[in-house]
Amino acid sequence: MAAEYVLVTDSACDILPETLKEWEVELIRMPYLFTDDGKEKLDHDQPMHEFYDQMRNGRVAKTSGLNEDTFLNTFEPILKDGKDILYLAFSSGLSVTCENGKKAAEQLAEKYPERTIRVVDSLCASAGEGLFVYLAKENREKGMDVNRNADAMEADKLHLCHWFTVEDLKYLKRGGRISTATALLGTALNVKPVMHVDNEGHLIKVTQTHGRKKSIRKMAEALGETILDDSPIFISHGDCLEDAQLLARILKEEYGRETSLITGIGSVIGAHSGPGTLALFFRGTER
């Protein structure tokens, strides 16, 4: 029987709400807006294809972290219901969301001293965070209590490997990840960066390739070099399902690895990475 606590995560995990519901994980949807109208929406308010088409047509999307009040409003009913909480948070290296979750947990710990609230900074993004949540769900099903599970996830998080490539460098330029000159030159030469998320939870460029297919192969090679035998494999994509399926085929045919889940990149992550982003996640010997 599962231990009596609630797993909570945010929509930066890029796992569909219906899947999280099956996993019995509570979801906090994160906000975004398009700068031309300023109307705030929440992740999953729009179909993925529609969101990315608007970006392709020149609309600029911006995001903000979850605030403390949102966490208070999510956590308190769970505590009132007599249950503990394990919140698995979007990387503190990319957002203030985790910090605000911790502040809310500290407030509520004073009000509900008999309850346990654990916040784990996943140092993960997109379906890397989603894989992190999946592993915590598996731990709960094995009967781990809230503290054992939180401790296990803290110990494991630097084994969560993230590999990304993007179709268009302008979104990384806009977010300050690369310089204007690098973006212009890279676009002219059809250069595709291959990036990962480091041990501090930041997005870091590792190498670059000429052309899309080479960047996809480079990601597959990274998996082949470091994946742990029992690891699930998650792939996320910014409205480029065929590329995600190509990556999954390469992993199966050349590395004998089955992909566990292919999922879309939501609006909050996609606002920064753009349409055509492809990402690969697994547990490895190191990030």
N, C-alpha and C positions, 0 to 999 in steps of 0.2 A: 504493500500500500504506500502511495506517495506521501512524503512528509507534508505537514500542514503549513505551507507557505506559498506565496504567489511570486512567480517570476514576472518581472516587468522589464520592458525594453522600449526603445524609441524607434521611430520609423527610419532613422539612418541605417538600420539593419537591412533594409531592402528585401524583407520577406513579406509576402502578401498578408494582409490582415486575416484572410480566411485560413491560411496556413498556420499563422500564430495562434489562431483560435483552436485549431486541431491540436497544437502543441500545448494548449492551456497556458499561454503566455499573454499577459496584458500589454497592449500596445498604446504608447503615447505618440500621437501623430505630430510631426514637426511642421512649423509654418514656412511658407515662402510667398513671394509676390513677384509680379512683373512690374518693372519700374515705370512703364508707360501709363499704368492705371493705378498702381499702389494698392490694389485690393488684395488683402491677405487671404490666402488659401491654406489648406492643410494637405500634407502628403496624401496621395491617393484620391484627392478630390477630382482630379482629371485622369482620363485614360492616358497611359504612358505615351502612345503614339501621338496623341494630340499635343501633349506638353512639348515633346521634342520637335514636332513640326513647327510649333510657335517659335522655338529657339532657332530652328533652321531659317525661319522667315525673319529673323533679326530681333525678336523680342529678348530682352535681357531679364533673367530671373535672379532674384536675390533671396537670401535665407537669413534667419536669425535663430539663435539657440533657444531651447526651452527655458522659460523663466521659472523662478521659485514657486510662484503661485500655482502654476500648472502642476508641478510635482506635489504640492500640498493637497490640491484637489484630487489628485490621482491616488496618492498614498493613504490619505486619512480614512476613506471609506473601507479600505482593506484592513487597516489596523482596528477600526471600530468593529469590524466583523470577526475580530479575534485571531487574525492571521498575521504571520510574519512576512517580510518582503525581502526579495533579492532583486535589486535593480542592476541590470547589465547595460552600461552606458556607452554611448558614442565617444570615440577617442577624445580625451582632453587636449590632445595635440592639434585638434581641428575645430573644436567648439567649446563654448562655455557651458554647454548642456550638463556635462558630468558634474562640474563644480556647483551648479545650481541644484542639481539633484542631491548632492551631499549636504548643502545648506538646509534644504527642506527636511532631509532625514535627521539632521541634528536638532532642528526645531521640534520635530514630532517625537524624537526619542525622549525629550523632556516631558512631553505631554502624555506619552504612552510608555512609561518605563518598563512595563512588563512585556513589551513586544520587542522583537529584534528587527532592525532595518539595516541591511547590508547593501552598500553601493560599490560595485566593482567597475573601475575604469577599464574598459576592454582594450584600450589603445588600438581599437579596430574601427573599420569603416565598411560601409556597404555590406555585401554578403559575407565579408570577414566577420563583421559583428553578428550577422545572421548565423554563421557557423558557430560562433562563440555561444550564442543563445541556444542553438540546437544541442551543443555539448552539455550545457547546464541543464537543459530539459532531460537529457539522457541520465545525468547524475541524479536528478530528482527521482526519476523512475526507478533507479537502482536503490532508492531509499535513503540517499544522503539528506541529512537535515540542512537547514539554511546556512549554518555556520560552516559545516564541512564542505558544502557545495561552493560557498563563496571563497573559502580558502583554496579549494581545488582549482577554481577558475583563475584566481590570482596567480597560482603557481604555474598555470598552463598558458597564460595569455601570450607570452613571448614566443610560443611555438605556432601561433596563428599567422601563417604566411599570406601576404597580399601581393599580387602582381597585377599591374594595370597597363593598358595602352590606350591612347586616344586617337580619334580620327582627325580632329581639327585642333591645332595648337592655340587658337585664339581664346578658348575658354580658360586654359591654364594661364595665359598671359593676363587676361582680365582679372583672375584671382591672385595675381602676383607670384605665381609659381615659376614662371619663366619670363625673361626680358622680352621687350618688343622686338629687338634685333634678332634674338634666337627664334622667336615665333615666325618672323618674316623669312629668315633664311631657311628654317626648317620646312616651312610650307613650300617654298620655291624648290627645294631639293627632295620633297616628298619624304622627309625624315619623320619617323614615328618614335617617340620616346617610350621606353619601357621603365616603369616606376614600381616602387614598392612602398609599404608603410613600415617605418623603422621602429626601433625599440622605444622611442618616445611618442609614437603614434602620429608622426608627421609623414606627409607624402614626399618621397625623395626620388629623384631621377637616378636610375642605375646605369642605363646605357641607352643607345638609340640604334635604330635600324633603318634601312631604306626600303620603304614599302610595308603595307599592312600585313601581308602573309608572313614576312620575316619576323615582325614584332610578335605575332601570335605564336610562332614556333619558339621564339626566345622565352616566352612565358611557359610553354610546355617543357622546355629544357630545364627551367628553374625548378619546376615540380619534380622532374625526373631526378634531379640532383639531391633534393632535400626531403621529399615527402616521407612521413612515417607510415609503416605498413598498414596500420588500422585506420588511417585517416579517411573521413568522408571528403568529397571534393564538391565545392560549390562554384558556380560561374554566374556572374551578373553582367548585364549588358544594357547599354543606353539605346534601345530601339534598333539593335543590330543582331537579331536572333540567328541569322544564318552564320555570322562569324562565331557566335557562341557555340553553335552546333558543330562548326568546323573544328574549333578548339577541342570540344568533347570527343570528336572522331580521332583527332591526333593523339589525345591522351589514351584512348582505347587501343588504337591500332599500333602505336609506337611504344607505349609504356605499359600496356595491359591494365589500365586504370579506368574504372567506370565512374562517370560523373553522377553524383547523388542528386543534385538540384541545379537547374538553370532558372534564374529569376531576373526580372527587370530591375534596372536602377531607377529608383524613385526620383521625385522632383527635387528633394533637398540635396542629395548627392549630385544628381544630374545637372543642377543649376551651375555647379562648379566644374564638372568634367565634360559636359556637353554630349550631344548625340554622337553615337559611334564609339562610346567608351566600352571597353571590354576588360573584364577583371576576373581573376582566378584566385581561389582561396583553398587552403588545405592546412593540416597540421604537419609541421616539418621539424627537422632537427634544430633549426634556428630561422629567424626571420630573414 
